[in-house]
Amino acid sequence: MTRSPATPLPPPKARRRLREGAALTQTQLASRVNVTRATIRAWESGRTAPRGRKREAYARLLKTLAEEDATRRTRSAPPPEPAPAPAPTPTPEPTPVLERVSGPASDTASDPVSDPVSDPVSGPEKGSEPGSEPEPGSEPEPESGSEPEPAPEPAPEHPVLTPAQAFDALYEFSAPALVRQAYLLTGRRELARESVERAFQTAWERWPEVARDRDPVGWVRATAYEFALSPWQRFRPRHRQPEPPPADPGDRTLLNALLRLGPQHRRTLVLYDGVGLDLPETAAETEASTPAAANRLLHARETVAGRLPALADSRVLHQRLTELASAERLWAAKPTGVRKGGERRARFRTRAAIAFTVALIGATALTVRTAPTHYEPAVSPGVAVRGVPPRVAPGSLSEAERELRQKLRDRLQDGPERLEPRLE
């Protein structure tokens, strides 16, 4: 499934160039759009895209920056120097000819629609010598026995691809290389394939935006790198166990050296020495400044050269990275399966959101239904009940009670009288 087209935005690299041209920091730009600095950094790297009102506000601000940049360039451009007038030379008066008119007809030229000679589409008549033009009023005479040649057929128009066909073409063109790059970042074959598939599924969900991007491969690559280097991958059970290392000892040593680098240093090295991006593009994709990206690159090269001195040369390092990525048997799923998998995932998330919303609405309705509709006061404090004799403590024995007690004491406590009571 695809989303409706949103407000168009310039490419991520152009956004960063406009901000730097206006001498604005990411914090200042974020305050204007009323977002955080991390959000602006993600927008300029192409990892995420603005939506809704924030997208419209961001687009208006970028349009204003572009107009200011064009105004500055116009003011700073030097005025054109007047061309020196040519010296007059006595030349014979030329024969009047009809010139082709590409724009509106002038007062001195004939109408290009009514005059077949001045028509910019028809051009000069067939049979005329190159460089010669017909005189006014003269019409070419057809040659005897010659048949008019048929008009050339118009060139076929470029076929218009559907969104699914364009997505499949982009996937088949870039997916194998992206899987190899993700393998250099993670050292895991299954994680590399899954990262690229997730990135393309995200691209299919935002296909109108990705299709208009100046570098759609870079957009997908940034998303795949973010998923592959996510710290949450270590908690997944399927990625806890190590995978078999490469068979070649040199490849195994190089892969271990890459995995010992930090995620950002590893990503910078792969982008610059593996993919071949320049330093500003590498800095933009890693969401860092150009000096920071240069420092990361130097540190990564020193670390790799410390373990493998033969890779101190950048060209040799590029060749070895290519060989390491090409030596493994990495595969990518079919574009149709990736596209349908993304649609199934989107449908599942939509249904889960609907189910959660329905459950929340049901719980709210049940709470409203069972909640008391009026105030119930608390239980009032106890009140003494009349007519009940008060509890008193035991007092002294009466005369009859004393006689009974003495009688019980004087009688025998054992014998048959105790077992067989008699009537007195």
C-alpha positions as CSV (number, residue, x, y, z in Angstrom):
1,M,0.0,0.0,0.0
2,T,1.2,3.6,-0.7
3,R,0.5,6.9,1.0
4,S,-0.9,10.0,-0.6
5,P,1.7,12.5,-1.9
6,A,2.7,15.1,0.7
7,T,4.2,18.5,0.4
8,P,7.4,18.2,-1.7
9,L,10.7,18.8,0.0
10,P,14.2,19.2,-1.4
11,P,16.7,16.3,-1.0
12,P,18.4,15.8,2.4
13,K,21.7,17.1,1.1
14,A,20.0,20.2,-0.3
15,R,18.3,20.9,3.0
16,R,21.6,20.8,4.8
17,R,23.2,23.0,2.2
18,L,20.4,25.6,2.5
19,R,20.8,25.7,6.3
20,E,24.6,26.1,6.1
21,G,24.2,28.7,3.4
22,A,22.0,30.8,5.7
23,A,24.6,30.4,8.6
24,L,22.1,28.6,10.8
25,T,22.8,25.8,13.2
26,Q,20.6,22.8,13.7
27,T,19.4,24.2,17.0
28,Q,18.4,27.5,15.5
29,L,16.5,25.8,12.7
30,A,14.8,23.5,15.1
31,S,13.6,26.4,17.2
32,R,12.0,27.9,14.1
33,V,10.2,24.7,13.2
34,N,9.4,24.0,16.9
35,V,11.1,20.6,16.9
36,T,14.2,19.2,18.6
37,R,17.8,19.3,17.2
38,A,17.8,15.5,16.8
39,T,14.7,15.7,14.6
40,I,16.4,18.2,12.3
41,R,19.5,16.0,12.1
42,A,17.4,13.0,11.1
43,W,15.6,15.1,8.5
44,E,18.9,16.3,6.9
45,S,20.3,12.8,6.9
46,G,17.2,11.3,5.2
47,R,16.6,8.8,7.9
48,T,13.2,10.2,8.7
49,A,10.9,12.7,7.0
50,P,8.6,15.3,8.5
51,R,4.8,14.8,8.4
52,G,1.7,16.9,8.7
53,R,2.0,20.5,9.8
54,K,5.7,20.2,10.6
55,R,6.4,19.1,7.1
56,E,4.5,22.2,5.7
57,A,6.3,24.5,8.1
58,Y,9.7,22.9,7.2
59,A,8.9,23.2,3.5
60,R,8.0,26.9,3.8
61,L,11.2,27.6,5.8
62,L,13.4,25.8,3.2
63,K,11.7,27.8,0.4
64,T,12.4,31.0,2.2
65,L,16.1,30.0,2.7
66,A,16.3,29.1,-1.0
67,E,15.0,32.5,-2.0
68,E,17.4,34.2,0.3
69,D,20.3,32.1,-1.1
70,A,19.3,33.0,-4.7
71,T,19.1,36.7,-3.7
72,R,22.6,36.6,-2.2
73,R,24.0,34.9,-5.3
74,T,22.4,37.5,-7.5
75,R,23.8,40.4,-5.5
76,S,27.3,38.8,-5.3
77,A,27.5,38.1,-9.0
78,P,29.7,40.6,-10.9
79,P,27.9,42.7,-13.6
80,P,28.5,41.5,-17.1
81,E,31.1,43.4,-19.0
82,P,29.9,45.1,-22.2
83,A,31.2,43.4,-25.3
84,P,33.4,45.6,-27.5
85,A,31.7,46.9,-30.6
86,P,33.2,45.4,-33.8
87,A,34.9,47.7,-36.2
88,P,32.7,48.5,-39.2
89,T,33.9,46.8,-42.3
90,P,32.6,47.5,-45.8
91,T,30.7,44.4,-46.8
92,P,28.3,44.0,-49.7
93,E,24.6,44.1,-48.9
94,P,23.5,40.6,-48.1
95,T,20.6,38.9,-49.9
96,P,17.5,38.9,-47.7
97,V,16.6,35.5,-46.3
98,L,14.0,34.1,-43.9
99,E,15.4,33.1,-40.5
100,R,13.9,30.5,-38.2
101,V,11.9,31.9,-35.4
102,S,11.9,29.9,-32.1
103,G,9.9,32.4,-30.2
104,P,7.2,35.0,-31.0
105,A,7.2,36.3,-34.6
106,S,9.0,39.7,-35.1
107,D,7.8,42.6,-37.2
108,T,10.4,42.0,-39.8
109,A,10.0,38.2,-40.1
110,S,7.1,36.4,-41.7
111,D,4.7,34.3,-39.7
112,P,6.3,30.9,-38.9
113,V,3.0,29.1,-39.1
114,S,1.9,30.3,-42.5
115,D,5.4,30.2,-44.1
116,P,6.7,26.6,-44.6
117,V,10.3,27.8,-44.9
118,S,10.3,29.5,-41.5
119,D,8.7,26.6,-39.6
120,P,11.2,25.5,-37.0
121,V,10.0,21.9,-37.2
122,S,10.1,21.3,-41.0
123,G,13.6,22.8,-41.5
124,P,15.1,23.2,-45.0
125,E,13.6,21.5,-48.0
126,K,15.1,18.2,-49.0
127,G,17.4,18.3,-52.0
128,S,18.9,21.7,-51.1
129,E,22.6,21.9,-50.5
130,P,23.9,22.3,-47.0
131,G,24.4,25.9,-46.1
132,S,22.1,27.2,-48.9
133,E,18.7,28.7,-48.2
134,P,15.8,29.3,-50.7
135,E,15.3,32.8,-51.9
136,P,12.0,34.5,-51.1
137,G,9.3,33.8,-53.5
138,S,10.9,30.8,-55.1
139,E,9.4,27.4,-54.6
140,P,11.4,24.1,-55.1
141,E,10.3,22.1,-58.1
142,P,9.8,18.4,-57.5
143,E,12.2,16.0,-59.3
144,S,10.7,13.9,-62.0
145,G,10.2,10.3,-61.2
146,S,10.8,10.8,-57.5
147,E,8.3,9.8,-55.0
148,P,7.8,11.7,-51.8
149,E,9.5,10.0,-48.9
150,P,7.3,9.0,-46.0
151,A,7.5,11.2,-42.9
152,P,9.7,9.7,-40.1
153,E,7.8,8.0,-37.4
154,P,7.8,9.8,-34.1
155,A,10.2,8.3,-31.5
156,P,8.4,6.1,-29.0
157,E,7.8,7.7,-25.7
158,H,9.5,6.4,-22.6
159,P,7.2,3.8,-20.9
160,V,5.7,5.0,-17.7
161,L,6.4,2.6,-14.8
162,T,3.9,1.8,-12.2
163,P,5.0,2.3,-8.5
164,A,5.4,-1.4,-8.1
165,Q,7.6,-1.7,-11.2
166,A,9.7,1.2,-10.2
167,F,10.2,-0.3,-6.7
168,D,11.1,-3.7,-8.2
169,A,13.7,-2.0,-10.5
170,L,15.3,-0.1,-7.6
171,Y,15.4,-3.3,-5.5
172,E,17.0,-5.4,-8.2
173,F,19.5,-2.7,-8.9
174,S,20.7,-1.9,-5.4
175,A,19.7,-4.8,-3.0
176,P,22.7,-7.1,-3.7
177,A,25.2,-4.4,-3.1
178,L,23.4,-3.2,0.1
179,V,23.4,-6.7,1.5
180,R,27.2,-6.9,1.1
181,Q,27.7,-3.5,2.7
182,A,25.4,-4.5,5.6
183,Y,27.5,-7.7,6.0
184,L,30.7,-5.6,6.4
185,L,28.9,-3.6,9.2
186,T,27.5,-6.5,11.2
187,G,29.5,-9.6,10.2
188,R,26.1,-11.5,10.1
189,R,24.6,-12.8,6.9
190,E,21.0,-13.1,8.1
191,L,21.0,-9.7,9.8
192,A,22.4,-8.1,6.7
193,R,19.7,-9.5,4.5
194,E,17.0,-8.7,7.1
195,S,18.2,-5.1,7.4
196,V,18.0,-4.5,3.7
197,E,14.5,-6.0,3.5
198,R,13.3,-3.8,6.3
199,A,14.8,-0.7,4.7
200,F,13.0,-1.5,1.4
201,Q,9.8,-2.2,3.2
202,T,10.0,1.2,4.8
203,A,10.8,2.7,1.4
204,W,7.7,1.1,-0.1
205,E,5.5,2.5,2.7
206,R,6.9,6.0,1.9
207,W,7.2,5.4,-1.8
208,P,6.0,8.8,-3.0
209,E,8.7,10.5,-1.0
210,V,11.4,8.0,-1.9
211,A,10.6,8.0,-5.6
212,R,11.0,11.8,-5.8
213,D,14.2,11.8,-3.8
214,R,17.4,12.7,-5.8
215,D,19.2,9.6,-4.4
216,P,16.7,6.9,-3.5
217,V,19.6,4.3,-3.1
218,G,21.1,6.6,-0.4
219,W,17.8,6.9,1.4
220,V,17.4,3.1,1.5
221,R,21.1,2.7,2.5
222,A,20.8,5.0,5.4
223,T,17.7,3.2,6.7
224,A,19.4,-0.2,6.3
225,Y,22.5,0.9,8.2
226,E,20.4,2.3,11.0
227,F,18.5,-1.0,11.4
228,A,21.7,-3.1,11.1
229,L,23.6,-1.1,13.7
230,S,20.7,-0.8,16.2
231,P,21.8,-1.7,19.7
232,W,18.5,-3.7,20.2
233,Q,19.8,-6.4,17.8
234,R,21.9,-7.9,20.6
235,F,18.8,-8.8,22.6
236,R,17.2,-10.8,19.8
237,P,17.5,-14.5,20.3
238,R,18.2,-15.3,16.7
239,H,21.2,-13.0,16.7
240,R,22.8,-14.0,20.0
241,Q,24.7,-17.0,18.6
242,P,27.8,-16.2,16.5
243,E,27.8,-17.1,12.8
244,P,30.5,-19.1,11.1
245,P,33.4,-16.8,10.2
246,P,34.9,-16.5,6.6
247,A,36.9,-19.5,5.5
248,D,39.9,-17.4,4.3
249,P,42.2,-16.4,7.2
250,G,42.9,-12.9,5.7
251,D,39.2,-12.2,5.3
252,R,38.6,-13.4,8.9
253,T,41.2,-11.1,10.3
254,L,39.9,-8.1,8.3
255,L,36.3,-8.8,9.4
256,N,37.4,-9.1,13.1
257,A,39.3,-5.8,12.7
258,L,36.1,-4.1,11.3
259,L,33.9,-5.5,14.1
260,R,36.3,-4.2,16.8
261,L,35.6,-0.6,15.6
262,G,32.8,1.4,17.0
263,P,29.5,1.5,15.1
264,Q,30.0,5.0,13.8
265,H,33.7,4.5,12.9
266,R,32.8,1.3,11.1
267,R,30.0,3.0,9.2
268,T,32.2,5.9,8.2
269,L,34.9,3.6,6.9
270,V,32.5,1.5,4.9
271,L,30.8,4.5,3.3
272,Y,34.1,6.3,2.4
273,D,36.5,3.5,1.5
274,G,33.9,0.8,0.7
275,V,31.0,2.6,-1.1
276,G,33.2,5.5,-2.3
277,L,31.3,8.5,-1.0
278,D,33.1,11.8,-0.5
279,L,33.6,13.3,2.9
280,P,30.7,15.7,3.0
281,E,28.3,13.0,1.9
282,T,29.7,10.6,4.4
283,A,29.3,13.2,7.2
284,A,25.7,13.9,6.1
285,E,24.7,10.3,6.1
286,T,26.3,9.6,9.5
287,E,24.7,12.7,11.0
288,A,28.0,14.3,11.9
289,S,30.0,17.3,10.9
290,T,32.7,17.1,8.3
291,P,35.6,17.4,10.8
292,A,34.1,14.7,13.0
293,A,33.6,12.3,10.0
294,A,37.3,13.0,9.0
295,N,38.5,12.1,12.5
296,R,36.4,9.0,12.6
297,L,37.8,7.9,9.3
298,L,41.4,8.5,10.3
299,H,40.9,6.6,13.6
300,A,39.3,3.7,11.8
301,R,42.1,3.5,9.2
302,E,44.7,3.5,11.9
303,T,43.0,0.8,13.8
304,V,42.7,-1.5,10.7
305,A,46.2,-0.7,9.7
306,G,47.5,-1.6,13.2
307,R,46.1,-5.1,12.7
308,L,46.8,-5.4,9.0
309,P,49.7,-3.1,8.0
310,A,49.2,-3.9,4.3
311,L,45.9,-2.0,4.3
312,A,47.4,1.3,5.1
313,D,46.9,2.4,1.5
314,S,43.3,3.5,0.9
315,R,43.1,1.8,-2.5
316,V,44.3,-1.5,-1.1
317,L,41.7,-1.2,1.7
318,H,39.0,-0.5,-0.8
319,Q,40.0,-3.6,-2.9
320,R,40.1,-5.8,0.2
321,L,36.7,-4.6,1.4
322,T,35.2,-5.4,-2.0
323,E,36.8,-8.8,-2.0
324,L,35.6,-9.6,1.5
325,A,32.0,-8.6,0.7
326,S,32.1,-10.5,-2.6
327,A,33.6,-13.7,-1.2
328,E,30.5,-14.5,1.0
329,R,27.5,-16.2,-0.5
330,L,24.9,-13.5,0.3
331,W,21.4,-13.5,-1.3
332,A,18.5,-11.2,-1.3
333,A,14.8,-12.1,-1.5
334,K,12.6,-11.3,-4.5
335,P,11.3,-7.8,-4.8
336,T,7.7,-9.1,-4.9
337,G,8.1,-10.9,-1.7
338,V,9.7,-7.9,0.0
339,R,6.9,-5.7,-1.2
340,K,4.2,-8.1,-0.1
341,G,6.0,-8.6,3.3
342,G,6.0,-4.9,3.9
343,E,2.3,-4.7,3.1
344,R,1.5,-7.6,5.4
345,R,3.5,-5.9,8.2
346,A,1.7,-2.6,7.6
347,R,-1.7,-4.4,7.7
348,F,-0.7,-6.1,10.9
349,R,0.3,-2.9,12.5
350,T,-2.9,-1.2,11.4
351,R,-5.1,-4.0,12.7
352,A,-3.1,-4.1,16.0
353,A,-3.6,-0.3,16.4
354,I,-7.3,-0.7,15.6
355,A,-7.7,-3.5,18.1
356,F,-5.9,-1.5,20.8
357,T,-8.1,1.5,20.1
358,V,-11.2,-0.6,20.3
359,A,-10.0,-2.2,23.6
360,L,-9.3,1.2,25.0
361,I,-12.7,2.5,23.9
362,G,-14.4,-0.5,25.5
363,A,-12.5,-0.1,28.8
364,T,-13.4,3.6,28.9
365,A,-17.1,2.8,28.2
366,L,-17.1,0.1,30.9
367,T,-15.6,2.5,33.4
368,V,-18.1,5.2,32.5
369,R,-21.0,2.7,32.8
370,T,-20.0,1.3,36.2
371,A,-18.8,4.5,37.8
372,P,-21.2,6.0,40.4
373,T,-23.4,8.8,39.1
374,H,-24.0,10.5,42.4
375,Y,-22.2,11.2,45.6
376,E,-22.4,8.5,48.3
377,P,-21.4,9.9,51.7
378,A,-19.2,7.9,54.0
379,V,-20.5,5.8,57.0
380,S,-21.5,8.1,59.9
381,P,-19.9,7.6,63.3
382,G,-21.6,5.2,65.8
383,V,-24.4,6.3,68.1
384,A,-25.3,4.8,71.5
385,V,-28.5,2.5,71.4
386,R,-31.0,3.0,74.2
387,G,-32.6,0.2,76.1
388,V,-29.6,-2.1,76.4
389,P,-28.2,-2.5,79.9
390,P,-24.7,-1.3,80.2
391,R,-21.9,-3.8,80.7
392,V,-20.7,-3.9,84.3
393,A,-17.9,-5.7,86.0
394,P,-18.6,-8.7,88.3
395,G,-19.4,-7.6,91.9
396,S,-19.5,-9.4,95.3
397,L,-21.5,-12.7,95.8
398,S,-24.9,-12.8,97.3
399,E,-25.9,-14.8,100.4
400,A,-27.5,-17.6,98.2
401,E,-24.4,-17.8,96.0
402,R,-22.2,-18.2,99.1
403,E,-24.3,-21.1,100.4
404,L,-24.2,-22.8,97.1
405,R,-20.5,-22.5,96.9
406,Q,-20.1,-23.8,100.5
407,K,-22.4,-26.8,99.7
408,L,-20.3,-27.7,96.7
409,R,-17.1,-27.6,98.7
410,D,-18.4,-29.7,101.5
411,R,-19.7,-32.6,99.4
412,L,-17.6,-35.5,98.5
413,Q,-15.9,-35.2,95.1
414,D,-15.5,-38.9,94.5
415,G,-17.5,-42.1,95.1
416,P,-20.7,-43.6,93.6
417,E,-22.7,-40.5,94.3
418,R,-20.7,-38.7,91.7
419,L,-21.3,-41.5,89.2
420,E,-25.0,-42.2,90.1
421,P,-26.8,-39.1,91.1
422,R,-29.7,-39.7,93.6
423,L,-32.8,-37.7,94.2
424,E,-33.0,-36.1,97.6
